[in-house]
């Protein structure tokens, strides 16, 4: 019991730091997620007596990974589906589908092939890294869009892409890190097995999400009691994630589909205006706390990464990921006439990588050959993406005249 008490105090301490950083960032009108990563980096590189224990606890692989994947991922996905009206998403369906499906595959293939040929990574390691780099994180981007008044269309595209490509990237990551070499040895039969496994993950997850979203939408018709309906929404997000994972399908896709059904169909048939407002307010607060800890943890994780002597390698990886993203955006949306060239540039530069990539990299088993390489490269690209791309996004948006 004493152990739990200590851990709780340590997490509270980090939460207090995170919330203070967010408050200051909001006063300065700067993106809070990037401020948190920078503060995390400083804390990770210095040794402060009070929070040393908390830092070393939260940056352990299994703690970081369990916190981000099992606890925060269902919260962030669920909240995003409630906030993104389905008709907005539907109006940008061509771009979102092009980026999330075609774009994610192209990005994964091009980054994997380049990492294999140019960085000399073993095949499974190259494609595991590529899958991690195909998941985008729109949190910092959306807060910058909001502060500058970028039009709704762009926010919908960035968020819609991220919701679906996270699910696809997680499935590609599992295939690359566990089954890839076996499938290659099997030849064409292996390709068939890979496609079947992908469909099982994706379609299975979507069906579970659809079913649970429908059931919970019917349940909230019976009650007009917003604290209870808020509790139902939490049960839906976590339930759909863990049930889908239990049946070896995609928990991410299950939460996204369940959230859309609940937030759209459920809201129409079973939520009063008061319930809607309260559910949104509740998830806003929980998401703020989740993001506060996640981005601080990303910065703190530098304690466990040895960057020294690997700079050439790191620069190569960053260049490969940037080129892979560009190819993915231009081929994935090449057929969409409604997108201007300026909007494509913004989508390309705004495809930041975030905490999901690091959490997945940390979830690799200790005996995975190349685990340290994957962690080093993933962490370096995420840092570059959040700090360099994140901080230059405002000037890029202004220069493009998309405000």
KAFENTA-V937794 format. One line per field, one symbol per residue. ss: DSSP state (H for helix, E for strand, L for the rest). phi: phi as a letter, one per 30 degrees, with the letter a starting at -180 (. if undefined). Layout:
# KAFENTA-V937794
ss->???
phi->???
This chain:
# KAFENTA-V937794
ss->LHHHHHHHHHHHHHHHHHHHHHHHHHHLLLLHHHHHHHHHHHHHHLLLLLLHHHHHHHLLHHHHHHHHHHHHHHHHHHHHHHHLLHHHHHHLHHHHHHHHHHHHHHHHHHHHHHHHHHLLLLHHHHHHHHHHLLLLLLHHHHHHHHHHLLLHHHHHHHHHHHHHHHHHHHHHHHHHHHHHHHHHHHLHHHHHHHHHHHHHHHHHHHHHHHHHHHHHHHHHHHLLLHHHHHHHHHHHHHHHHHHHHHLLLLHHHHHHHHHHHHHHHHHHHHLLHHHHHHHHHHHHHHHHHHHHHHHHHHHHHHHHLLLLLLHHHHHHHHHHHHHHHHHHHHHHLLLLLLLLHHHHHHHHHLLLLLHHHHHHHHLLLLLLLLHHHHHHHHHHHHHHHHHHHHHHHHHHHHHHLLL
phi->.eededdddddddddddeddddddddddhcddddeddddeddddccccedceddddddcdeddeddddddcddedddddddddceddddddceddddeddcddddddddddddddddccideeddddddddddcccbdedddddeddciddeedddddddededdedddddddddddcceddddddiddddedddddddddddeddddddddddddddddddcbbdddddddddddddddddddddchbddddddddddddddcddddcbcddddeeddddededddedddededddeddddecccdeicddeddedddddddeddedddddceccddcdddddddddddddcbdddddddddddecddjeddddedddddddedddddedcdeedddddicd
